[in-house]
Amino acid sequence: MNTPARPPVPWRKNTHSGSEGDNCVEVAAFPGTVAVRDSKHPDSPRLAFTRPAFASFTRRLRTGRHDL
């Protein structure tokens, strides 16, 4: 049985990232899930969030609740 090839994952880099690609994360959206990876190591493990959890996380980042 032949398994159909999966389409490439549409990874996107943050528009605020520098052109050199240093210290960047990329995200890809899947049904019900958002995946995050390190752009310098695209084959390394990824983090996966539910869409509501990712929305909550990014909202907290924007409001400064995760600042050190």
N, C-alpha and C positions, 0 to 999 in steps of 0.2 A: 504494500500500500504506500503510495506517495503522499507525503505530508506537504500541503501547500506552504510555500515560503511566506514568512511573515513580512509585512512591509517594514521599512526602516522606521525606527522610533524618531519622532520629531522633537529632538532635544533643542531647547532654546536657552540662550544666554541672556542674562539681565542686560537691559539697555544701558544701565549705569556702569557696566563693566568696562574696563579699559580695553583698548584695541590689542594690547599685548596678551591678554588672556590670563594675567596673573590673578590668583586668589579669587577665582570665579566659581560660581555654581551654575549648573544648568538644570532645567526642569523639563519634564515631559508629562503630558496629561493623558491618562487612560480612562476608560469608563469607571467612574467611582474612585479613582486613585490618581495621586500626583507623585511622581518619582523625582528624586533630587540626586545629582551626582557631582563630583568634583571635575571641573573641566580639564584640569591637568592630568587626571587619571581616569579617563572615560571607561576603562574596563574594570575599575575597582568596584567594590560593593556600592549599592545605591540605597538610599532611604526611601521608604514608601509611606505616604500619608493618605488617609481618607481625604476627600475634598473638603469636608467641614473642618477637619483638624488642620489641614494646610492653610485654609482661609483664616482660621483663628491664629495660627502661628504667625503668618505674615502680617496680620492686623496688629498683633502684639509687637512685632518688630517695628512697624511704622509708627507706633505710638510711644516707642522708647521703653517698653516694659522689659525688654531683654538686654538693655544696655548694661555694661559692666561699670 
